[in-house]
Amino acid sequence: MPIEVEAAVYGAVQGSVDVTNKVQSIIDSGQCKFKADSEVFGDPAPGYRKHFVALYRSGDYKKAVACKEHQEVIFSKQHIWVIE
């Protein structure tokens, strides 16, 4: 079952960016875990704490993941983890 990213956003109230295609590209390259930070997504809100959220599908299941900036996110076909 492939992972299909339906939506992903990175940023803060002061500015955010749609990173759906970037996250799908990361996953398609075989990398299902990465750190959600400005090195990966750029900095849409300089000086503010950012968050990451994504909705994705794996087979018949829809899943969501959210974390604070600099946390590692793991996209899984069966489970979702956020490692602090």
C-alpha positions as a Markdown table, in Angstrom:
| # | Residue | x | y | z |
|---|---|---|---|---|
| 1 | Met | 0.0 | 0.0 | 0.0 |
| 2 | Pro | 1.6 | 3.3 | -1.0 |
| 3 | Ile | 1.3 | 6.4 | 1.2 |
| 4 | Glu | -0.7 | 9.2 | -0.5 |
| 5 | Val | -0.3 | 12.6 | 1.1 |
| 6 | Glu | -3.7 | 14.5 | 0.8 |
| 7 | Ala | -2.5 | 17.7 | 2.5 |
| 8 | Ala | 0.4 | 19.0 | 4.4 |
| 9 | Val | 1.1 | 22.4 | 5.9 |
| 10 | Tyr | 4.1 | 23.9 | 7.7 |
| 11 | Gly | 4.2 | 27.2 | 9.5 |
| 12 | Ala | 2.6 | 29.5 | 12.1 |
| 13 | Val | -0.4 | 31.8 | 12.3 |
| 14 | Gln | 1.9 | 34.6 | 11.0 |
| 15 | Gly | 2.7 | 32.6 | 7.8 |
| 16 | Ser | 2.5 | 29.1 | 6.5 |
| 17 | Val | 3.2 | 27.1 | 3.3 |
| 18 | Asp | 1.5 | 24.2 | 1.6 |
| 19 | Val | 4.1 | 21.4 | 1.6 |
| 20 | Thr | 2.0 | 18.6 | 0.3 |
| 21 | Asn | 4.0 | 18.0 | -2.9 |
| 22 | Lys | 7.3 | 18.2 | -0.9 |
| 23 | Val | 6.2 | 15.7 | 1.6 |
| 24 | Gln | 4.9 | 13.3 | -1.1 |
| 25 | Ser | 8.2 | 13.6 | -2.9 |
| 26 | Ile | 10.1 | 12.8 | 0.3 |
| 27 | Ile | 7.9 | 9.7 | 0.9 |
| 28 | Asp | 8.1 | 8.6 | -2.8 |
| 29 | Ser | 12.0 | 8.7 | -2.5 |
| 30 | Gly | 11.6 | 6.0 | 0.2 |
| 31 | Gln | 12.2 | 8.2 | 3.2 |
| 32 | Cys | 9.2 | 7.9 | 5.6 |
| 33 | Lys | 10.7 | 9.8 | 8.5 |
| 34 | Phe | 12.1 | 13.3 | 8.6 |
| 35 | Lys | 12.5 | 16.2 | 10.9 |
| 36 | Ala | 9.8 | 18.9 | 10.3 |
| 37 | Asp | 11.8 | 22.1 | 10.3 |
| 38 | Ser | 12.8 | 25.1 | 8.2 |
| 39 | Glu | 15.8 | 23.3 | 6.6 |
| 40 | Val | 13.3 | 20.9 | 4.9 |
| 41 | Phe | 10.4 | 23.4 | 4.2 |
| 42 | Gly | 11.9 | 26.9 | 4.3 |
| 43 | Asp | 10.9 | 29.5 | 6.8 |
| 44 | Pro | 7.4 | 30.9 | 6.1 |
| 45 | Ala | 7.3 | 32.8 | 9.5 |
| 46 | Pro | 10.7 | 34.0 | 10.6 |
| 47 | Gly | 11.0 | 34.4 | 14.3 |
| 48 | Tyr | 7.9 | 32.4 | 15.1 |
| 49 | Arg | 7.5 | 28.8 | 16.3 |
| 50 | Lys | 6.2 | 26.7 | 13.6 |
| 51 | His | 4.1 | 23.5 | 13.4 |
| 52 | Phe | 3.6 | 20.7 | 10.8 |
| 53 | Val | 0.4 | 18.9 | 10.0 |
| 54 | Ala | -0.4 | 16.3 | 7.4 |
| 55 | Leu | -3.3 | 14.2 | 6.3 |
| 56 | Tyr | -2.5 | 11.1 | 4.4 |
| 57 | Arg | -4.0 | 7.8 | 3.2 |
| 58 | Ser | -2.6 | 4.3 | 3.4 |
| 59 | Gly | -4.9 | 1.8 | 1.7 |
| 60 | Asp | -8.4 | 2.2 | 3.1 |
| 61 | Tyr | -7.2 | 4.2 | 6.2 |
| 62 | Lys | -6.9 | 8.0 | 6.5 |
| 63 | Lys | -4.4 | 9.2 | 9.0 |
| 64 | Ala | -3.1 | 12.5 | 10.4 |
| 65 | Val | 0.1 | 13.6 | 12.0 |
| 66 | Ala | 1.0 | 16.9 | 13.6 |
| 67 | Cys | 4.1 | 18.1 | 15.5 |
| 68 | Lys | 6.1 | 21.1 | 16.6 |
| 69 | Glu | 9.0 | 22.4 | 14.6 |
| 70 | His | 12.2 | 20.3 | 14.9 |
| 71 | Gln | 10.3 | 17.1 | 15.8 |
| 72 | Glu | 10.8 | 13.9 | 13.8 |
| 73 | Val | 7.7 | 12.6 | 12.0 |
| 74 | Ile | 7.3 | 9.0 | 10.8 |
| 75 | Phe | 4.7 | 8.3 | 8.1 |
| 76 | Ser | 3.7 | 4.7 | 8.5 |
| 77 | Lys | 1.3 | 2.4 | 6.6 |
| 78 | Gln | 0.2 | 1.0 | 9.9 |
| 79 | His | 1.0 | 3.3 | 12.8 |
| 80 | Ile | 1.9 | 7.0 | 13.4 |
| 81 | Trp | 4.6 | 8.1 | 15.7 |
| 82 | Val | 6.0 | 11.5 | 16.7 |
| 83 | Ile | 9.4 | 11.3 | 18.4 |
| 84 | Glu | 10.3 | 14.3 | 20.6 |
